[in-house]
Amino acid sequence: MLCRPPLTLRTFSQRALRSSRFAFSACGAGAVEVSGGGPLQEDSAQQGLVQLDTGRVIVTFKPGVSSSARSAAHQAAGATVQRNLRGGGQVVKVAASKTASTVQRYRANPNVAWAEVDALVAPDQVTTVTPNDPQLSTQWQHTNIESRGGWACGTGSNSVLLAICDTGVSTNHPDLAASLRMDLCFNTASNGPGNCDPVGNHGTAVVGSPAAIGNNAVGVSGVAWSAQIIPVRVSNLFSGSAYISDMAECIRCSADVGAHVITLSYQTCSDGSICQSLLGAAAYAEGNGAVTVMAAGNENVQAVTSRGPAQILDVASTSCANAKSSFSNFGPYVDIAAPGTSIHTTNVTVSCTDANANNVAEPGEGASSGNGCVSIGGTSFSSTITAGAAVVLKALRPTATPAEIRTALTSNTVDLGTVG
């Protein structure tokens, strides 16, 4: 689904994220080793496509080991021979909960050549889910990031909270309303709860790319369509422009109310650096278990400085051809890239009356209508699509730390070629 450079930061992310890859890696066997000489960890649950707790172990003894020595090894392991294999190995049966520890016991026996779990593996086939949303075919990003494969593993969860720090959201949009946590809504520009109605359409549009409700026969599908959305409005200006202080407050406020993933679709500093208040806010969110995702910006400039600490996942934009979008910023601070050109997403028409002629959208001065869909582009959508991927991952692995989620995202990607 996304793009990233290796350990050293590059000028432009060279890897494109594939959601089915990160999702299946999340719900599959993960780091558990099923063969070879390394350690295994016991797990009583089936782990996705590979079941390890089968209660079956394959054991092969070294040449010349007597039958009595073999019997002694089985007895010491508490195992019963179930089958003799043509290659000379044996399948033994143990209690399912002891599968991993039995393998270790056999491996410690000097008469054993090797031992491994007789794992139960699902057929190697591509399982996909296609929701019934009528405008899904216009969302090319789901093809490029292989969302359908990822959805077969998970679509997020209503226990995972995604905070959108933007210009507010249409609370009655049919593709969003049921997922909005208005009880947690906050307006950092007003420094208080409530008043998250949209100022312009940007906030409603960026919410749709990660979290538009899927399989509801309405509009479009978000990457993590089962997620719960915390709308946080960071601007009271009709232009949608926001102060850095309000952005930083949004990150902290979102973390305080339990957000697991926080996304901010603003380019903060033109030289590619990032303001210290945002770094501090992202570190605070990290300490509270939240991943912070930010847009790289749309000026098509190469930043020469790094944003430094890894608490922020910076996202550039790719086109449907898996190339850098013409508008996308790039440089050392970019961690990953995701679709951002002509993204079909949720939309709202907002009409405002500036009664006080102060360019401030005060309560009662704005009205939304015409809920629908629109095609729009920018790294704002790349960052929220990435945030959606993070939500799916968090739902699949509730105990995953922010660092583990970032690593899972940036490690399960597709190489797009030479960076630059």
C-alpha positions in Angstrom: 0.0 0.0 0.0 2.8 2.4 0.6 6.4 3.3 -0.2 9.5 3.6 2.0 13.3 3.9 1.9 15.5 1.5 3.7 17.0 2.3 7.1 18.8 5.4 5.9 16.4 8.1 4.7 16.2 8.6 1.0 15.2 11.5 -1.3 12.0 9.8 -2.2 10.4 6.7 -0.9 11.0 3.8 -3.4 8.6 1.2 -2.1 4.8 1.1 -2.6 2.6 -0.4 0.1 0.5 -3.5 -0.6 -2.3 -3.8 1.9 -2.8 -7.5 1.4 0.8 -8.1 2.2 0.9 -6.1 5.4 -2.5 -7.5 6.4 -1.6 -11.1 5.8 1.7 -10.7 7.5 -0.2 -9.3 10.5 -2.7 -12.2 10.8 -0.3 -14.9 9.6 2.4 -16.7 11.6 4.5 -13.6 12.0 7.8 -14.2 13.8 7.0 -17.7 14.9 9.4 -20.2 13.4 8.0 -23.5 12.2 11.2 -25.2 11.2 15.0 -25.0 11.5 17.1 -24.7 14.6 15.8 -21.4 16.0 13.3 -20.9 18.9 9.6 -21.3 18.7 7.1 -19.6 20.9 4.0 -21.4 22.2 0.7 -20.1 21.1 -2.6 -21.7 21.8 -4.4 -19.9 19.0 -4.4 -20.6 15.3 -2.3 -17.9 13.6 -4.0 -17.0 10.4 -3.0 -19.2 7.4 -0.6 -21.4 9.4 -1.8 -23.3 12.5 1.2 -24.2 14.8 -0.5 -25.7 17.8 -1.4 -29.0 16.0 -0.1 -31.4 18.7 2.0 -33.0 15.9 5.8 -33.0 15.6 8.0 -34.3 12.8 11.2 -36.0 14.2 14.1 -37.4 12.2 16.9 -39.3 14.1 20.5 -39.4 13.1 21.7 -42.5 11.1 22.5 -45.5 13.3 20.3 -44.5 16.3 18.8 -47.6 17.8 15.1 -48.2 18.2 15.5 -48.3 21.9 17.1 -44.9 21.9 14.3 -43.6 19.7 11.7 -45.0 22.1 13.5 -43.4 25.0 13.5 -40.0 23.2 9.8 -40.3 22.6 9.1 -41.3 26.2 11.1 -38.3 27.4 9.2 -36.0 25.2 5.8 -37.4 26.3 5.1 -38.3 22.7 3.4 -41.1 20.9 4.5 -42.2 17.4 1.6 -41.7 15.0 3.2 -42.4 11.7 6.4 -43.5 10.0 7.5 -41.4 7.0 9.1 -42.7 3.9 12.1 -40.4 4.4 12.9 -42.0 7.7 11.2 -39.4 9.9 8.3 -40.0 12.3 5.2 -38.0 13.1 4.6 -38.0 16.9 1.5 -36.8 18.8 1.6 -34.6 21.9 -0.8 -32.3 23.7 -1.5 -29.3 21.4 -0.4 -26.8 24.1 3.0 -28.6 24.2 3.8 -28.5 20.5 6.5 -25.9 20.6 8.1 -27.1 23.8 8.2 -30.7 22.5 10.1 -29.5 19.4 12.6 -27.9 21.6 13.0 -31.0 23.7 13.7 -33.2 20.7 16.2 -30.6 19.3 18.1 -30.8 22.6 18.5 -34.6 22.2 21.9 -35.4 20.6 20.3 -38.4 18.7 17.9 -36.1 16.8 18.9 -34.8 13.4 16.1 -32.3 13.3 12.6 -31.7 14.6 9.8 -29.3 13.6 6.2 -28.6 14.1 3.9 -30.6 11.7 2.1 -27.3 11.0 -1.4 -27.2 9.4 -1.1 -24.9 6.4 -4.0 -23.4 4.4 -3.9 -23.6 0.6 -1.8 -21.0 -1.1 -4.5 -19.1 -2.7 -5.4 -15.4 -3.0 -8.6 -14.7 -1.0 -10.2 -11.3 -1.7 -13.2 -9.4 -0.5 -15.1 -7.0 -2.8 -17.6 -4.8 -1.1 -20.8 -3.7 -2.8 -20.2 0.1 -2.8 -21.3 1.4 -6.2 -18.3 3.7 -6.8 -15.6 1.2 -5.8 -14.5 0.8 -9.4 -13.5 4.5 -9.5 -11.1 4.0 -6.5 -7.9 2.9 -8.3 -6.0 3.0 -5.1 -7.6 -0.2 -3.9 -6.2 -2.0 -6.9 -2.7 -0.6 -6.5 -2.5 -1.3 -2.8 -4.3 -4.7 -3.1 -7.0 -3.7 -0.6 -9.3 -6.6 -1.5 -6.7 -9.1 -0.4 -6.2 -7.1 2.8 -9.9 -6.9 3.5 -10.0 -10.7 3.5 -7.9 -10.5 6.6 -9.5 -7.4 8.2 -11.3 -4.1 7.6 -10.3 -2.4 10.9 -12.4 -2.6 14.0 -14.9 -0.4 15.9 -12.6 -0.7 18.8 -9.8 1.1 16.9 -10.0 4.9 16.9 -8.7 7.0 14.0 -8.4 10.7 14.7 -8.6 13.0 11.7 -7.1 16.5 12.4 -8.5 18.7 9.7 -11.3 21.1 8.8 -14.2 19.2 10.3 -16.5 16.6 8.8 -20.0 16.3 7.5 -21.8 14.6 10.4 -24.7 13.4 8.2 -22.8 12.0 5.3 -24.3 8.6 4.5 -20.9 7.0 4.0 -19.4 8.4 7.3 -22.1 9.2 9.8 -22.4 5.8 11.5 -18.6 5.7 12.1 -18.2 9.2 13.6 -17.5 9.5 17.3 -19.1 12.8 17.9 -18.9 12.3 21.6 -15.1 12.7 21.2 -15.2 15.5 18.7 -13.0 18.5 19.6 -12.2 21.9 18.1 -8.6 22.9 19.0 -9.0 26.3 17.3 -11.8 27.0 19.8 -10.1 25.0 22.5 -13.1 23.0 23.4 -15.3 20.1 22.6 -17.9 20.2 19.8 -18.2 22.5 16.7 -16.6 20.0 14.3 -18.9 20.9 11.4 -17.0 21.3 8.2 -15.2 24.4 7.1 -14.9 23.6 3.4 -14.8 20.1 2.0 -11.2 19.0 2.8 -11.9 17.3 6.1 -14.8 15.3 4.8 -12.8 14.3 1.8 -9.8 13.1 3.7 -12.0 11.1 6.1 -13.4 9.0 3.3 -10.2 7.6 1.9 -9.3 5.7 5.1 -12.7 5.2 6.7 -15.7 5.5 4.3 -18.1 2.7 5.3 -17.7 -0.3 3.1 -20.1 -2.9 1.8 -23.1 -0.6 2.6 -24.2 -0.1 -1.1 -23.4 3.6 -0.7 -20.6 5.6 -2.4 -17.1 4.5 -1.9 -15.0 2.2 0.5 -12.3 3.3 2.9 -9.2 1.3 3.5 -10.3 0.6 7.1 -14.1 0.8 6.7 -14.9 -0.6 10.1 -12.9 2.0 12.0 -14.3 4.6 14.4 -13.5 8.2 13.5 -12.7 11.0 15.9 -13.1 14.3 14.0 -10.9 17.1 15.4 -11.2 20.5 13.7 -8.0 22.5 13.8 -9.2 25.6 11.9 -12.0 28.1 12.3 -10.9 30.0 9.1 -12.9 29.7 6.0 -9.7 29.0 4.1 -9.1 25.9 6.3 -5.6 27.2 7.3 -4.5 26.1 10.7 -1.9 27.3 13.2 0.9 24.9 14.2 -0.2 25.2 17.8 -3.7 24.0 17.0 -2.2 21.1 15.0 0.0 20.1 18.0 -3.0 20.4 20.3 -5.0 18.1 18.0 -2.4 15.4 18.2 -2.2 15.6 22.0 -6.0 15.9 22.4 -6.5 12.8 20.1 -4.0 10.8 22.2 -5.8 11.9 25.4 -9.2 10.5 24.2 -7.7 7.2 23.2 -6.9 7.5 19.5 -4.8 4.7 18.1 -3.9 6.4 14.8 -3.7 10.1 14.3 -3.4 11.8 10.9 -2.7 15.4 10.0 -3.0 16.4 6.4 -1.0 19.6 6.5 2.5 20.4 5.2 3.9 22.1 8.2 7.3 23.7 7.3 8.3 24.6 3.8 12.0 23.6 4.2 11.0 20.0 5.0 11.8 20.4 8.7 9.1 20.1 11.2 8.2 22.4 14.0 9.3 21.3 17.5 5.8 21.6 18.9 4.6 18.9 16.5 7.6 16.6 17.2 6.8 17.0 20.9 3.1 16.2 20.3 3.9 13.2 18.2 6.3 11.9 20.9 3.5 12.4 23.5 1.1 10.4 21.2 3.7 7.7 20.9 3.9 7.4 24.6 0.2 7.0 24.7 0.2 4.2 22.1 -0.8 6.2 19.1 0.8 6.4 15.6 1.0 9.8 14.0 0.8 10.1 10.2 1.4 13.3 8.3 1.3 14.5 4.7 4.6 15.4 2.9 3.1 18.4 1.1 2.1 19.3 -2.5 4.8 21.7 -3.7 6.9 19.3 -5.7 10.0 20.3 -3.8 12.9 18.3 -2.5 13.5 19.0 1.2 17.2 18.9 2.2 16.6 18.3 5.9 15.3 15.4 7.8 12.3 15.7 10.2 14.3 13.7 12.6 12.6 11.4 15.1 10.7 8.4 13.9 7.5 9.2 15.8 6.0 10.7 12.7 5.3 8.7 9.6 5.6 11.1 6.6 3.9 10.1 3.4 4.4 11.2 -0.2 2.1 10.6 -3.1 2.0 8.2 -6.0 -0.1 8.0 -9.1 -2.1 5.1 -10.5 1.1 4.2 -12.5 3.0 3.8 -9.2 5.2 6.8 -9.9 5.7 9.9 -7.8 2.8 12.2 -8.2 3.8 15.4 -10.1 2.8 17.6 -7.1 4.3 15.5 -4.3 7.2 16.7 -2.1 10.1 14.4 -1.6 13.3 14.3 0.4 15.0 12.8 3.4 11.9 13.2 5.7 9.7 11.0 3.6 9.2 7.5 5.1 6.7 6.0 2.7 4.4 6.8 -0.2 0.8 5.9 -1.0 -1.8 6.8 -3.7 -2.7 10.4 -3.8 -3.5 11.4 -7.4 -7.2 11.7 -8.3 -8.6 9.9 -5.3 -12.3 9.2 -5.4 -13.7 9.9 -1.9 -16.4 11.4 0.2 -17.4 15.0 -0.4 -19.6 17.7 1.0 -20.8 21.1 -0.3 -20.4 23.8 2.4 -21.9 27.2 2.2 -20.9 29.8 4.7 -22.1 33.3 5.6 -19.4 35.4 7.2 -21.8 37.6 9.2 -19.0 39.3 11.1 -16.8 39.8 8.1 -13.8 38.4 10.1 -13.0 35.3 7.9 -13.8 33.1 10.9 -16.3 30.3 10.7 -18.2 30.9 13.9 -21.0 28.6 15.1 -24.1 29.1 13.0 -22.3 30.6 10.0 -21.7 27.4 8.1 -24.1 24.9 6.5 -23.4 21.7 4.7 -25.4 20.0 1.9 -24.9 17.9 -1.1 -23.2 14.9 0.5 -21.6 12.8 -2.2 -18.3 11.9 -3.7 -15.5 13.7 -5.5 -12.2 13.0 -7.2 -9.4 15.0 -5.5 -5.7 14.7 -5.1 -2.8 15.5 -2.7 -0.6 14.0 -0.1 -3.4 14.6 2.3 -5.0 11.5 0.8 -1.8 9.5 0.8 -1.4 10.1 4.5 -4.9 9.1 5.3 -4.8 6.0 3.2 -1.6 5.1 5.1 -3.4 5.8 8.3 -6.2 3.5 7.2 -3.6 0.7 6.7 -2.3 1.4 10.2 -5.8 1.0 11.6 -6.3 -2.4 9.9 -2.9 -3.5 11.3 -3.8 -2.3 14.8 -7.1 -4.2 14.7 -5.3 -7.3 13.7 -2.7 -6.9 16.4 -4.3 -4.9 19.2 -1.1 -5.2 21.3 1.2 -3.8 18.6 3.2 -0.7 19.5 3.4 2.4 17.3 6.9 1.4 16.4 5.8 -2.1 15.4 3.0 -0.7 13.3 5.4 1.6 11.4 7.8 -1.2 10.9 5.1 -3.5 9.6 3.9 -0.8 7.1 7.3 0.1 5.8 8.6 -3.4 5.6 5.7 -4.8 3.6 6.0 -2.7 0.5 6.9 -2.9 -3.2 10.1 -1.6 -4.6 9.4 1.1 -7.2 13.0 1.4 -8.4 15.6 4.1 -8.1 14.9 6.8 -5.5 15.2 10.5 -6.3 
